[in-house]
Amino acid sequence: MTPPTPTQELLREHFDARMARVRRVLPPQSAHGVGAIAVLRAFDPVTFAGSAYAFARDLIEPRGALWYAAFTRTIFLAGDPGNLLDRHPCDHLSADASIAWYAPAPLSAREGLRRMLRPFRGPDGLTSPLLREVPLAGAGTVVRLDVPVASLTVEDYLIHVNHLIAEATLDGLLTGAGRLLIRHLPRHPDPATSYARIRVSPDPLSPDRLRAYAYLSL
């Protein structure tokens, strides 16, 4: 039996909860124009998830709070970090040196980098099913990230998975966790209330409705 898509009521609960968390950190207007930047040489779900987590975990305050208040806005650019670091040193480099992360700041201060590179465009389609583990900093539980990838572009994957991982990390939900289990699914999982977080955003095909993009289980 195909699991039902999550109800609009459940998605609204998660959407409103995120808005409330942002307002508790700082007024959103205080972070107007702020964003992080990630420069990717290539896309790999495991590398991306691991580096998104490590980048958010290691942010020094008040940058973490400022980024949270900016709804963890991130610009994804295509480029080889190895060709950039002399002129544009990054704040975090993935273990394989394929992704460079630049800490939250007014995006106007990164105009040179943004003019140099184009937005990242991934390959068509995402692998489903996929089941991979990402090591985290702790030695404890396994956290699961479910991503329904049907009709999901790589560009949208980067945006929505990054929002979910970054905000869960900044909120301390991943503290002590030992592994992140990534599951790419052909459809939405069972939308039980046991999900700690659901990444929700307006559906671009129906703006008056909400869509779930990723699910986090602790």
BANU-444633 format. One record per residue (C-alpha): x, y, z. Coordinates in steps of 0.1 Angstrom, whole numbers. Example, Ala and Ser with C-alpha at 12.3 -4.5 7.8 and 13.67 -1.06 7.14 Angstrom:
BEGIN
      u      v      w
    123    -45     78
    137    -11     71
***
This chain:
BEGIN
      u      v      w
      0      0      0
     14     34    -10
     19     57     20
     -3     88     19
     12    122     14
     13    142     46
    -17    163     53
    -17    201     49
    -25    204     86
      6    185     95
     28    205     71
     13    237     84
     23    227    120
     59    222    109
     60    253     88
     46    275    116
     70    259    142
     99    268    120
     87    304    118
     84    305    156
    119    291    161
    134    318    138
    116    346    156
    129    333    190
    165    336    178
    164    371    163
    139    392    145
    142    381    108
    146    417     96
    179    419    116
    194    394     92
    182    410     59
    206    404     31
    226    378     51
    235    344     37
    261    317     35
    277    304      3
    287    269     -7
    309    263    -37
    306    227    -51
    329    209    -75
    304    181    -78
    273    167    -60
    274    137    -38
    246    133    -12
    269    118     15
    296    144     11
    271    172      9
    252    162     40
    283    156     60
    298    190     51
    265    208     57
    264    194     92
    301    201    100
    298    237     87
    267    244    108
    282    227    139
    314    247    138
    299    282    133
    310    306    160
    283    328    175
    268    353    167
    271    339    131
    249    309    139
    221    330    153
    224    355    124
    222    328     98
    192    312    116
    174    345    116
    181    347     78
    163    313     75
    197    296     69
    198    312     34
    226    297     13
    238    304    -23
    251    273    -41
    278    280    -67
    296    257    -91
    334    258    -89
    366    240    -78
    375    251    -43
    411    243    -50
    412    272    -75
    396    297    -52
    411    293    -17
    441    316    -22
    420    345    -33
    388    335    -14
    397    315     18
    367    296     30
    354    289     65
    349    252     61
    362    227     35
    347    193     31
    369    163     38
    375    156      1
    380    193     -7
    350    193    -31
    328    218    -12
    339    251      3
    316    268     27
    316    306     34
    302    317     67
    270    338     70
    276    374     62
    259    402     41
    259    387      6
    270    421     -7
    304    414      9
    307    383    -13
    300    399    -47
    334    391    -61
    329    354    -55
    294    354    -68
    303    373   -100
    332    348   -106
    310    317   -104
    277    305   -118
    249    289    -98
    254    251    -93
    233    230   -117
    233    193   -110
    227    163   -132
    191    154   -141
    175    130   -117
    184    117    -83
    192     81    -73
    163     62    -57
    164     41    -37
    196     51    -19
    207     42     16
    240     57     28
    254     66     62
    272     99     71
    294     99    102
    286    126    127
    307    139    156
    291    119    184
    291     82    194
    254     78    200
    222     73    181
    215     70    144
    195     99    130
    175     92     97
    170    117     69
    143    106     44
    142    125     11
    114    117    -15
    133    124    -47
    107    119    -74
    105    151    -94
    131    167    -71
    160    186    -88
    195    185    -74
    192    223    -70
    162    219    -48
    178    190    -30
    207    212    -20
    184    240     -7
    160    219     13
    183    193     27
    207    220     38
    179    239     55
    169    208     74
    204    197     85
    216    232     93
    187    242    115
    186    208    133
    223    212    140
    220    248    152
    191    237    174
    213    209    190
    191    181    177
    222    163    162
    244    168    193
    257    134    204
    244    116    173
    269     92    158
    255     87    122
    231    102     98
    213     76     77
    202     91     43
    174     74     25
    163     85    -10
    127     73    -15
    106     72    -46
     76     87    -27
     68    103      7
     73     81     37
     45     75     62
     38    110     75
     36     99    112
     39    125    139
     71    109    151
     92    130    127
    112    155    147
    114    179    117
     98    180     83
    113    205     58
     82    223     44
     79    250     18
     52    264     -5
     46    241    -35
     59    259    -66
     32    242    -87
      5    252    -63
     16    282    -41
    -15    280    -19
     -4    246     -7
     26    233     12
     50    206      2
     73    183     23
    108    180      9
    127    161     36
    120    143     69
    142    140    100
    138    112    125
    157    112    158
***
